[in-house]
Amino acid sequence: MPSENRFGLKHFHGYPRFTEKSLFCYLCKDMNHLVTRQILWNVPIAFIVVMYALLFVLLCAFAWRGRYWWRRVTLGTPEESRVDQSFRRLWIALTEGVGEGTVVRESWGWIHYTFYVAFVGLFIGTSIVFLNSDLRYAAGLVGFDLYFYFGDFYLFFKAAMDTFFLALILGVTVVAARRLILVSPGATRSSLARFGRPSLLSSPPQQKLLDNLENFLGYWYPLLMLVLAAVTGLMLEGARINATHPSFTEWAYVGRQVGWIEGVLGAGIIFHRWLWLTHVLIVYLLLFAFPFSKLRHFLFGPINLFFRYLGPGGRLKPILNFETAETFGVSKIEEFTWKQLLDMASCLECGRCTINCPTATTGKALNPKFLVIEQREHLLDKTPYLLQTKAAAQEGGAAPFWTGPDMIKDVATEQAIWDCTNCGWCEEGCPVGIAHIQRIDDMRRHLVMMESRFPQEAVAAFKGIENQGNPWGLAAEKRADWAAGLGIPEMSALDDRSQIEVLYWVGCAGSYDERNQKVSRALTALMKQAGVKFAILGREERCNGDPARRLGNEYLYATVAQQNIETLDRYQPKRIVTQCPHCYHNLKKEYRDFGGEYEVVHEGEFLAELIRAGRLRPNTAVDQRITYHDPCFMARHDRKWSDAREALHAIPGAQVTDVDQSKNRTYCCGAGGGCFWKEEVGGTRINEKRLSQLEAAEPDTVVVSCPFCMTMIEDAVKSRSSEGESTVTLDLAEVIAKSTGIR
């Protein structure tokens, strides 16, 4: 006979008897399995067939669109290896691409990150449901139990999914509102000031955009689909709760409220069934947007980051085959490398490249965002012709003739190409690793070396470098006149050079420009005070070639670089110190491609090193408010900004302040990219805008550590002399010299 325990359950002879504790655990475990829901409840077989048929179509669409872009990207020329350092590349792709590490650095980045994380969370959630249904049955055939969609996990899962739904709706709504405000023709100045700059989200001229599906859909279609997918997802959860009345809805804190509303409105099982199909169709309309709309960057971004250039920042690729090359530079879209074409395909049109761009923010012709979009559109427009040409070459037929726009004259425009200062902000700000500078300088090389079309002012700089070894064209024999009477030895005059600690590379500005000669004297005085044994090259020193290279005259650059390398190799200096970031960058990074390997330090690094070692002692108080202007080639391209500040902080009484546009976010003075040697065209002057930024910190003195920044900032100060400007501009070496008692 069976007997009962106090739970009211009977024990039968021949079966194990439960203790009260073990029975309680058994019941809890059994009840835990009941805390779940039936997957695909109330869904007809026909709807399920539609869902998986659309999945198959979606996969085919992704494959077809992948082939579409593969054929276009591979139209480019071969590229140097982009699969070295694979683990580092993968890490960059995961952290900056999938993890959106660069996106969150900028304003509004966290809003984008919010709905991005929400979307990924919902995608993972959907995958978990798929794993616990279809894949569960497949795994069961081979003896694996994949089912875990119940109990505590299920409850946490429902809370997480509701949170993701809310975050997606909120994030997309805020982004859509911002986009609506910024691109609205009636947007007021005050609204733009609150929400950002119109240049971030504005598009290139309509005549430069193709009439295709992607441009028709824009960003509004995917944003709408994201919101609809989230809203119908919450409605579907609410409809199921309303129809089944489960007893554990507390964790579905949004869905149960939606279900209550749907119940009040009379929704039932039929409503749930058709809502399920509606939700599935909307989700597929969203997923189809990834390969066919601007959401393409979601897929291409991590890929482009994986293949990004990992070499020295700011480096330009050399032309090493002058004797055999038939053309120089790039004048046609197909002459870019496959990676440069992938850059164009990966652009998400966010406008971050324009935030601190000196040309885009001062009204010049160059807008890096517009340029990459316009060149991508040109690639798509020209692809049929290029594929026909390729097929004709393989079959031995006649190649068609291209009658479309010229890439340089009509697409990029020459003025935009010459506006670029090579400051590197566009590459610093880009969240998908697009390399803008090389592409622009490739077009400059073509204009200079193939067509001799370049700003007229650059002629004097080219001739001066070629004939006298400096872009001013001043006499080469006067290069060391600034050092007259200072007792500075020249390398050629030394019998024993083994005691020389550093070779002081003065640079053209430090040698010829009257204002920057003072910097050279201050730096040499500091080295003498610190007991540094140094020498200069004197008349043997030539321009490092940066103006020629950045203005597209690569042949002239290669010539002077080789001459300088021969001179340096003859003396084998232990270290080279210079106050010019452009000399620093070229001697240290660019000359490697021509066989020159040297240890080079900038004055900021060197002075901080001497102060740390106690060889320099800034003891005299400088009771001033100081703002330091970071040179682009030091702070952005070479990631050096702490040493100069360390040296300034060592000065008693100095109040060192920074503006928002400092360190790697510094704003260009307007001289880089060879622009110092040509006229600035259009908009407001870059150096005046930079001075306005620096004056926001209300400094007594603006400190620079670049001879060209010195000239540009001082010129901006002089242009405001009628307004009573009192800001003083000094070089870092001059400030340190003042504090160490040097006059």
C-alpha positions in Angstrom: 0.0 0.0 0.0 1.3 3.4 -0.7 2.0 5.8 2.1 1.8 9.6 2.2 4.2 12.2 3.5 3.3 15.7 4.6 3.6 17.0 1.1 0.6 14.9 0.1 2.6 12.7 -2.3 2.5 8.9 -2.1 5.4 6.5 -2.0 5.1 3.2 -3.8 6.9 0.0 -2.9 9.7 -0.7 -5.3 10.5 3.0 -5.9 13.1 5.1 -4.1 11.6 7.0 -1.1 12.1 10.8 -1.0 13.2 12.5 2.2 11.5 15.8 2.7 14.7 17.7 1.8 15.4 15.7 -1.4 11.8 15.9 -2.4 11.8 19.7 -2.0 14.9 19.9 -4.2 13.3 17.6 -6.8 10.2 19.8 -6.9 12.3 23.0 -7.2 14.3 21.6 -10.1 11.1 20.5 -11.8 9.5 23.8 -11.3 12.6 25.6 -12.5 12.2 23.9 -15.9 8.7 25.3 -16.0 10.0 28.9 -15.9 10.3 29.3 -19.7 8.1 29.7 -22.7 7.3 27.6 -25.7 9.4 28.8 -28.6 7.4 29.5 -31.7 4.2 29.2 -29.8 1.1 30.0 -31.8 3.2 30.2 -35.0 1.8 28.2 -38.0 4.1 26.0 -40.0 3.6 28.3 -43.1 5.0 31.3 -41.2 8.0 29.3 -40.1 8.6 28.2 -43.7 8.5 31.9 -44.7 11.0 32.8 -42.0 13.6 30.3 -43.1 13.0 30.9 -46.8 13.7 34.6 -46.2 16.8 33.6 -44.2 18.1 31.7 -47.2 17.4 34.7 -49.5 19.2 37.0 -47.0 22.3 34.8 -47.0 22.2 34.8 -50.8 21.9 38.6 -50.8 24.9 38.9 -48.5 26.9 36.7 -50.7 25.9 38.5 -53.9 26.6 41.9 -52.4 29.9 40.7 -51.0 30.9 39.6 -54.5 29.7 43.0 -55.8 32.1 44.9 -53.5 34.9 42.4 -54.0 34.9 43.0 -57.7 35.1 46.8 -57.2 37.7 46.8 -54.4 40.0 44.4 -56.3 40.0 46.8 -59.3 42.7 48.6 -57.3 46.4 48.1 -57.7 48.4 45.7 -55.4 49.2 46.8 -51.9 52.0 46.1 -49.5 51.4 43.2 -47.1 48.4 43.8 -44.9 48.3 40.5 -43.1 51.5 40.8 -41.0 51.1 41.2 -37.2 47.8 39.3 -37.5 47.0 39.2 -33.8 47.5 42.9 -33.5 45.3 43.5 -36.5 42.6 41.2 -35.1 42.8 43.0 -31.8 42.3 46.4 -33.5 39.4 45.0 -35.6 37.7 43.7 -32.4 38.3 46.7 -30.1 38.0 49.6 -32.5 35.6 48.0 -35.0 33.4 45.5 -33.3 33.9 47.2 -29.9 33.6 50.7 -31.4 36.5 52.0 -29.2 37.0 55.0 -31.5 33.4 55.9 -31.8 32.9 56.7 -28.1 35.7 59.3 -28.1 33.7 61.9 -29.9 30.6 63.8 -28.9 27.4 61.8 -29.3 29.5 58.6 -29.6 27.9 57.1 -26.5 24.4 57.5 -28.0 25.5 55.5 -31.1 27.3 53.0 -28.8 24.0 52.6 -26.8 21.9 51.5 -29.6 24.8 49.5 -31.2 25.2 47.5 -28.0 21.4 47.1 -27.8 21.3 45.8 -31.4 24.1 43.4 -30.8 22.4 42.2 -27.5 19.2 41.6 -29.3 21.0 39.7 -32.1 22.7 37.5 -29.5 19.4 37.0 -27.8 17.8 35.9 -31.0 20.7 33.5 -31.6 20.1 32.0 -28.1 16.5 31.3 -28.9 17.6 29.7 -32.2 20.2 27.6 -30.3 17.5 26.4 -27.9 15.1 25.4 -30.6 16.4 24.3 -34.0 20.0 23.7 -33.1 18.8 21.9 -29.9 17.0 19.3 -31.9 19.9 18.9 -34.3 22.4 18.5 -31.4 20.0 16.0 -29.7 20.5 13.7 -32.7 24.1 13.2 -31.7 23.5 13.1 -27.9 24.1 16.7 -26.9 21.6 18.6 -24.8 21.8 22.4 -25.6 18.7 23.4 -23.8 19.2 26.1 -21.1 16.3 28.4 -21.9 14.6 28.1 -18.5 14.8 29.0 -14.9 17.0 31.9 -13.6 18.7 32.2 -17.0 15.3 32.7 -18.7 14.3 35.4 -16.2 17.5 37.3 -16.6 17.3 36.9 -20.3 13.8 38.5 -20.4 15.0 41.5 -18.3 18.1 41.9 -20.6 16.0 41.8 -23.8 13.5 44.4 -22.5 16.4 46.6 -21.6 18.0 46.2 -25.0 14.7 47.0 -26.7 14.4 50.2 -24.7 18.0 51.2 -25.3 17.6 50.6 -29.1 14.5 52.7 -29.2 16.0 55.5 -27.1 19.3 55.6 -28.9 17.9 55.6 -32.4 15.3 58.2 -31.6 17.9 60.6 -30.2 20.2 60.0 -33.2 17.4 60.5 -35.6 16.3 63.8 -33.8 19.9 65.1 -34.0 20.2 64.2 -37.7 16.8 65.9 -38.4 17.9 69.0 -36.6 21.3 69.2 -38.2 20.2 68.6 -41.8 17.0 70.6 -41.6 17.1 73.6 -43.9 15.4 75.7 -41.2 17.8 74.8 -38.5 18.6 77.8 -36.4 22.1 78.9 -35.3 21.2 78.2 -31.7 20.0 74.7 -32.4 23.1 73.9 -34.4 25.2 75.2 -31.5 23.5 72.9 -29.1 23.6 69.8 -31.2 26.9 70.1 -33.1 28.0 71.3 -36.5 26.1 70.9 -39.8 29.3 69.8 -41.6 29.3 66.5 -39.6 26.1 65.1 -41.2 25.8 67.2 -44.4 26.3 65.4 -47.7 28.3 66.2 -50.8 26.6 68.1 -53.6 23.7 66.1 -55.1 25.2 66.2 -58.6 28.1 64.1 -57.3 26.0 61.4 -55.8 24.6 58.4 -57.8 21.0 57.7 -58.2 21.1 54.3 -56.6 19.3 52.3 -53.8 21.9 53.2 -51.1 21.6 56.9 -51.6 17.8 56.6 -51.9 17.5 54.8 -48.6 20.1 57.0 -46.8 20.3 56.5 -43.1 16.5 57.1 -42.5 15.4 53.7 -43.8 17.7 51.7 -41.5 17.0 54.0 -38.5 13.2 53.5 -39.1 13.6 49.7 -39.4 15.6 49.6 -36.2 12.9 51.4 -34.2 10.1 49.3 -35.8 12.0 46.1 -35.0 12.3 47.1 -31.4 8.8 48.3 -31.0 7.2 45.2 -32.6 9.5 43.0 -30.6 8.1 44.5 -27.3 4.6 44.3 -28.7 5.1 40.7 -29.6 6.3 39.9 -26.1 3.4 41.7 -24.6 0.9 39.9 -26.9 2.3 36.5 -25.8 2.1 37.4 -22.1 -1.5 38.7 -22.6 -2.5 35.5 -24.4 -0.8 32.9 -22.1 -0.9 34.7 -18.7 2.3 33.2 -17.3 2.9 33.6 -13.6 6.5 34.9 -13.8 6.3 38.1 -15.8 8.0 40.4 -13.3 11.3 40.2 -15.1 9.7 41.2 -18.4 9.2 44.6 -16.9 8.3 46.3 -20.2 6.6 43.5 -22.0 4.1 42.9 -19.3 3.0 46.6 -19.3 2.7 46.4 -23.1 0.7 43.1 -22.7 -1.7 44.8 -20.2 -2.4 47.6 -22.8 -2.9 45.1 -25.6 -5.3 43.1 -23.3 -7.3 46.3 -22.6 -7.5 46.9 -26.3 -8.9 43.4 -26.9 -5.8 41.7 -28.5 -5.7 37.9 -28.4 -4.2 34.9 -30.0 -4.9 36.0 -33.6 -3.3 39.3 -33.0 -0.2 37.6 -31.6 0.1 35.3 -34.6 0.0 38.1 -37.2 2.1 40.4 -35.1 4.8 37.6 -35.1 4.8 37.6 -38.9 4.9 41.4 -39.0 7.9 41.5 -36.6 9.8 38.8 -38.6 9.2 40.7 -41.9 10.4 44.0 -40.3 13.5 42.3 -38.9 14.3 40.9 -42.4 13.8 44.4 -44.0 16.3 45.6 -41.4 18.8 42.8 -42.1 18.6 43.3 -45.8 19.6 47.0 -45.2 23.1 45.9 -44.1 24.4 44.9 -47.5 22.3 47.4 -49.5 22.4 50.6 -47.4 24.8 52.7 -45.5 24.8 50.2 -42.7 27.4 48.5 -44.8 30.0 50.1 -42.6 28.9 47.7 -39.8 30.4 44.9 -41.8 33.2 46.7 -43.7 34.5 48.8 -40.7 36.2 45.9 -38.8 37.6 44.5 -42.1 39.1 47.9 -43.0 40.6 48.2 -39.5 42.1 44.8 -39.8 43.9 45.8 -43.0 44.9 49.3 -41.8 48.5 50.6 -42.1 50.5 49.7 -38.9 53.7 51.5 -39.8 54.9 54.9 -38.6 52.2 57.5 -38.3 52.2 60.2 -41.1 54.6 58.2 -43.3 54.1 58.5 -47.1 54.9 55.6 -49.3 58.0 56.3 -51.5 58.3 55.8 -55.2 61.2 53.5 -55.6 61.2 52.8 -59.3 61.7 56.2 -60.9 63.7 54.6 -63.7 61.1 52.1 -64.8 57.7 53.7 -63.8 55.6 54.9 -66.7 53.4 57.1 -64.6 53.7 58.7 -61.2 51.0 59.3 -58.7 47.3 58.7 -59.2 45.0 60.3 -61.7 42.4 57.6 -62.2 40.3 55.8 -59.6 41.6 52.4 -60.7 45.2 53.5 -60.0 44.5 53.6 -56.2 45.4 50.5 -54.3 42.8 48.0 -53.3 43.1 49.2 -49.7 42.4 52.7 -50.7 39.3 51.5 -52.6 38.3 49.6 -49.5 38.7 52.8 -47.5 36.1 54.4 -49.8 33.7 51.4 -49.4 34.1 51.5 -45.6 33.2 55.2 -45.0 30.2 55.5 -42.6 29.7 59.2 -43.4 29.8 60.2 -39.8 31.8 63.4 -40.4 34.2 62.8 -37.5 37.1 63.4 -40.0 35.9 67.1 -40.2 35.6 67.9 -36.5 39.2 69.3 -36.3 40.0 69.4 -40.0 41.5 72.9 -40.6 40.1 73.1 -44.1 36.6 71.8 -43.5 36.2 74.1 -40.4 37.4 77.2 -42.2 35.3 76.9 -45.4 38.0 75.6 -47.8 37.2 73.5 -50.8 38.5 70.3 -49.1 36.1 68.4 -46.9 37.7 64.9 -46.3 34.3 63.3 -45.8 33.0 64.7 -49.1 36.1 63.7 -50.9 36.0 60.0 -49.9 32.3 59.8 -50.7 32.7 61.4 -54.0 35.5 59.1 -55.0 33.5 56.1 -53.9 30.6 57.3 -56.1 33.0 57.7 -59.0 34.3 54.2 -58.4 30.8 52.8 -58.6 30.0 54.9 -61.7 33.2 53.8 -63.5 33.1 50.1 -62.5 31.1 48.8 -65.6 33.7 50.5 -67.9 36.6 49.1 -65.9 35.1 45.5 -65.9 34.6 45.8 -69.7 38.2 47.0 -70.2 39.4 44.1 -68.1 37.4 41.6 -70.1 38.6 43.2 -73.4 42.2 42.9 -72.3 41.8 39.2 -71.4 40.0 38.5 -74.7 42.3 40.6 -76.9 39.5 42.9 -77.9 39.3 46.7 -78.2 39.0 48.5 -74.9 36.0 51.0 -74.5 36.7 54.7 -74.1 35.8 56.4 -70.8 33.7 59.5 -71.4 32.8 60.2 -67.8 34.2 62.7 -65.4 37.9 63.2 -64.7 38.7 62.1 -61.2 41.0 65.0 -60.4 39.4 67.8 -62.3 35.7 66.9 -61.8 35.4 64.6 -58.8 38.1 65.6 -56.3 38.8 69.1 -57.8 42.4 70.5 -57.8 41.7 73.1 -55.2 40.6 70.5 -52.7 43.7 68.5 -53.4 46.0 71.5 -52.7 44.1 72.6 -49.6 45.2 69.7 -47.4 47.7 70.5 -44.7 48.5 66.8 -44.0 47.7 67.5 -40.3 46.3 64.0 -39.9 43.1 64.9 -38.0 41.0 63.1 -40.6 42.8 59.8 -39.9 42.8 60.5 -36.1 39.1 61.0 -36.0 38.0 58.2 -38.4 36.5 55.3 -36.5 37.1 52.8 -39.4 40.8 53.6 -40.1 40.5 55.4 -43.5 43.9 56.8 -44.7 43.2 60.1 -46.3 46.6 61.7 -46.6 48.3 59.2 -48.9 45.4 59.3 -51.3 45.5 63.1 -51.5 49.3 63.2 -51.9 49.1 60.5 -54.6 47.0 62.9 -56.6 49.4 65.7 -55.9 52.3 63.6 -57.2 50.5 63.1 -60.5 49.7 66.8 -60.9 53.3 67.8 -60.2 55.3 65.0 -61.8 53.1 64.1 -64.8 51.3 67.4 -65.7 53.4 70.1 -63.9 50.2 71.6 -62.5 50.7 73.0 -59.1 50.4 76.3 -57.2 52.7 78.9 -58.8 54.1 79.8 -55.4 55.6 76.3 -55.0 57.9 76.9 -58.0 60.3 79.0 -55.9 60.3 76.5 -53.1 61.1 73.6 -55.5 63.9 75.6 -57.1 65.3 76.8 -53.8 65.5 73.2 -52.4 67.1 71.9 -55.6 69.6 74.7 -56.1 70.4 76.0 -52.6 69.2 73.3 -50.3 66.4 75.4 -48.7 62.9 76.4 -49.9 63.7 80.1 -49.5 66.4 79.9 -52.1 68.9 81.7 -49.9 72.6 81.1 -50.4 73.7 77.7 -49.1 77.0 79.1 -47.9 75.1 81.3 -45.4 73.4 78.4 -43.7 75.5 78.6 -40.6 75.7 82.4 -40.4 73.2 82.4 -37.5 75.9 80.6 -35.4 78.7 83.2 -36.0 80.6 84.0 -32.8 78.8 81.3 -30.8 81.7 78.9 -30.9 79.6 76.0 -32.2 81.7 73.4 -34.0 80.9 71.9 -37.4 81.2 68.2 -37.9 83.5 68.6 -40.9 86.0 70.6 -38.8 86.4 68.0 -36.0 89.3 65.6 -36.0 87.8 63.5 -33.2 84.0 63.2 -33.4 83.7 60.4 -30.8 83.0 62.8 -28.0 80.1 64.5 -29.7 76.9 63.4 -27.9 74.4 64.9 -30.4 74.3 66.3 -33.9 72.1 69.4 -33.8 70.0 69.5 -37.0 69.1 73.1 -37.2 66.7 73.0 -40.2 66.0 75.6 -42.8 63.8 77.9 -40.7 66.2 77.7 -37.7 69.1 78.6 -40.1 67.6 81.3 -42.3 64.5 82.8 -40.7 65.4 85.7 -38.4 62.7 84.9 -35.8 63.6 81.2 -35.6 67.3 81.9 -35.5 66.6 83.2 -32.0 65.2 79.7 -31.1 68.4 78.1 -32.5 70.5 80.3 -30.3 68.4 79.6 -27.3 68.6 75.8 -27.8 72.3 75.9 -28.3 72.7 78.0 -25.2 70.7 75.4 -23.2 72.9 72.6 -24.5 76.0 74.5 -23.5 74.6 75.2 -20.1 73.8 71.5 -19.7 77.3 70.5 -20.8 76.1 68.7 -23.9 78.8 68.2 -26.5 77.2 68.9 -29.8 78.0 70.0 -33.3 76.2 71.1 -36.5 76.6 70.2 -40.1 76.7 73.8 -41.2 76.8 74.2 -45.0 76.6 70.5 -45.4 73.0 70.4 -44.0 70.3 70.6 -46.6 66.5 70.8 -46.4 65.0 67.5 -45.2 62.8 67.6 -48.3 59.4 67.7 -46.5 58.0 70.6 -48.5 58.8 68.9 -51.8 57.4 65.6 -50.7 54.2 67.0 -49.2 53.6 69.1 -52.3 53.9 66.1 -54.6 57.5 66.5 -55.9 58.6 63.0 -54.8 61.6 62.9 -57.2 63.1 66.1 -55.6 62.4 64.7 -52.2 64.2 61.4 -53.0 67.1 63.3 -54.3 67.7 65.5 -51.2 66.9 62.6 -48.9 69.6 60.6 -50.5 72.1 63.5 -50.2 71.3 64.0 -46.5 71.6 60.3 -45.8 75.0 60.2 -47.5 76.1 63.1 -45.3 74.8 61.6 -42.1 76.2 58.2 -42.8 79.6 59.8 -43.3 79.6 61.2 -39.8 77.5 58.4 -38.1 76.0 60.7 -35.3 75.0 59.0 -32.1 71.9 61.1 -31.8 70.3 63.9 -33.7 68.3 66.7 -32.0 66.1 69.2 -33.8 63.5 71.8 -33.0 61.6 71.2 -36.2 58.9 68.5 -36.1 59.1 68.1 -39.9 62.9 67.5 -39.7 62.3 65.1 -36.8 59.6 63.2 -38.7 61.5 62.8 -41.9 64.9 62.0 -40.4 63.4 59.4 -38.0 60.6 57.8 -40.1 60.6 58.7 -43.7 64.4 58.3 -44.4 64.1 54.6 -43.4 62.7 53.9 -46.8 65.9 55.2 -48.3 68.3 53.4 -46.0 68.7 56.1 -43.3 68.3 54.8 -39.7 69.0 57.3 -37.0 68.1 58.1 -33.4 66.3 61.4 -33.6 64.8 63.4 -30.7 62.8 66.6 -30.8 63.7 69.6 -28.6 60.7 68.8 -26.3 62.0 65.3 -25.6 65.6 66.5 -25.3 64.9 69.4 -22.9 62.7 67.2 -20.7 65.5 64.6 -20.6 68.1 67.2 -19.6 65.8 68.5 -16.8 65.1 65.0 -15.5 68.8 64.3 -15.4 69.5 67.5 -13.5 71.7 68.9 -16.3 69.2 71.8 -16.7 67.7 73.5 -13.7 64.9 76.0 -14.4 65.1 78.0 -11.2 63.9 81.4 -12.2 60.2 81.9 -11.8 58.1 82.7 -14.9 54.8 83.9 -13.4 52.8 83.5 -16.5 49.8 81.6 -17.8 51.1 79.4 -20.6 49.2 77.5 -23.2 51.1 75.0 -25.3 50.3 74.5 -29.0 51.0 71.0 -30.1 52.5 70.6 -33.6 50.6 68.2 -35.7 53.6 66.1 -36.7 54.7 65.7 -33.1 51.4 65.2 -31.3 49.3 63.4 -33.9 51.6 61.7 -36.3 54.3 60.8 -33.8 52.3 60.7 -30.5 54.6 63.0 -28.6 53.0 65.5 -26.3 54.0 64.8 -22.7 57.7 65.8 -22.8 57.1 69.4 -23.7 54.5 69.7 -21.0 56.8 68.1 -18.5 59.5 70.6 -19.3 57.0 73.5 -18.9 55.7 72.2 -15.6 59.3 72.2 -14.3 59.4 76.0 -14.6 58.6 77.7 -11.2 55.5 79.9 -11.3 54.3 78.7 -14.7 50.6 78.0 -15.0 50.4 75.5 -17.8 46.9 75.3 -19.4 45.5 73.3 -22.3 42.6 74.0 -24.6 40.3 71.3 -25.9 42.1 71.1 -29.2 45.4 69.9 -27.8 47.7 66.8 -27.7 46.4 64.3 -30.3 43.4 66.5 -30.9 45.5 69.6 -31.7 44.4 71.9 -34.4 46.7 72.7 -37.3 48.5 76.1 -37.7 47.9 75.9 -41.4 51.6 75.4 -42.5 51.7 71.6 -43.0 51.5 69.7 -46.2 53.7 72.3 -47.9 50.9 74.9 -47.4 53.5 77.3 -45.8 54.9 77.7 -49.3 51.7 78.6 -51.1 48.8 80.9 -50.7 45.8 79.9 -48.6 42.6 80.1 -50.7 39.0 80.5 -49.6 37.3 80.7 -46.2 38.9 82.1 -43.0 42.6 81.8 -42.3 43.6 78.6 -40.4 46.2 80.3 -38.2 43.6 82.9 -37.0 41.2 80.2 -36.1 43.9 78.4 -34.2 44.9 81.5 -32.3 41.2 82.0 -31.3 41.2 78.5 -29.9 44.4 79.1 -27.9 43.1 82.4 -26.6 40.2 80.6 -25.0 42.6 79.6 -22.2 43.5 83.3 -21.7 47.2 82.8 -21.9 49.9 85.4 -21.4 52.2 83.3 -23.6 51.6 80.7 -26.3 54.4 78.2 -26.4 55.2 76.4 -29.6 57.9 73.9 -30.6 57.9 74.2 -34.4 59.4 77.0 -36.5 56.4 77.0 -38.8 53.9 77.1 -36.0 55.9 80.0 -34.6 55.6 82.0 -37.9 51.9 81.1 -38.4 50.8 81.9 -34.8 52.8 85.1 -34.7 51.3 86.2 -38.0 47.9 85.6 -36.6 48.8 87.8 -33.5 50.1 90.5 -35.8 46.9 90.5 -37.9 45.0 91.4 -34.7 47.5 94.1 -33.6 44.9 96.8 -34.3 42.6 95.0 -31.7 45.2 95.4 -29.0 46.5 91.8 -29.0 49.0 91.2 -26.2 49.6 87.4 -26.5 53.3 86.6 -26.7 54.5 83.6 -28.8 57.7 81.9 -27.7 59.4 78.6 -28.5 59.8 76.0 -25.8 63.5 76.5 -25.8 63.1 80.2 -25.3 60.9 79.7 -22.2 63.2 77.2 -20.7 66.2 79.4 -21.4 64.5 82.3 -19.6 63.9 80.2 -16.5 67.5 78.9 -16.4 68.9 82.5 -16.5 69.9 82.6 -20.2 69.3 86.0 -21.8 
